[in-house]
Amino acid sequence: MDSFNEYLTSLIGQSVERECDAVNIANAICDLATSVHRPSFVESTKKQWHQWQEQPMLEHYGVTETVKEYSHE
């Protein structure tokens, strides 16, 4: 993923409060920019959202243990 796409995913992740909104925006960008690889762009957006929104909120409420990333494996 190029640096511009990384910037976009980070911007989306820090700009919205709900993960579903971040995913919807990522999918809309992929609809407009058909050269963007949808699966990796959406996954990167989800990761950025978790870094910007979820993890700080957990730390704010005193959850100090790191949250392991969910995996389908």
N, C-alpha and C positions, 0 to 999 in steps of 0.2 A: 504494500500500500504506500502510495507516495505521500510526501509531507503535507500537501494541500488536503488530501482526504483525511489524514490524521488530524489536521487542524479542525476540519469540519466536524469530525466525530467528537473531538474534545469540546468544541463550541456547543454542539447539541447537548452533550452530556452535562455540561455545567449550566445550561440555560433553561432546562425544563425540570419540573418537580416529579413527574411520573415517568416511569420507564416506558410505559406503553406510548406516551407522547413522543419520546425519543425515537422509538422504533418506527412510529408512523412518519416522523420527519425523515428518518433515514430512508425508508421505503419511497417516500415522495421524491427525494433527491435522486434515487436510483431510477425512478420513472422518467425524470427529466434528463438525467445524464446517463444515457444507456451504456456508456463505456465503463461505468463504475460496476465493479463486481459485487453484486447485491449481498451474497451470503457473508463475505468478509467485512463489507462496510457495515452491515447491520450488527454483526457480532462485535466489531470494534466500537460501535456506538453504544451497545449495551455495556461493554467493559468500561468505557469512559463514564457512562451514567453512574455505574456502581462506584467508581472512584470518586466522582464529584459529589454525588448525592447520598448514596446509601452508607458508605463507610464513615464519612464525617458525622452523620446523624447517629450512627451506632456509638461512635466515640463520645458524642455529646451526651448521650444518655448513659454513659458509664460502661458500655460493653468494651472491655479492653482487649479481649482476645481477638486475634485476627479471624476474620470470616473466610473460610475456605471457599474457593470458587467452585460452583456446581459443575459437575461433569457428568456426561451421559455414560462414561465408561464404567 
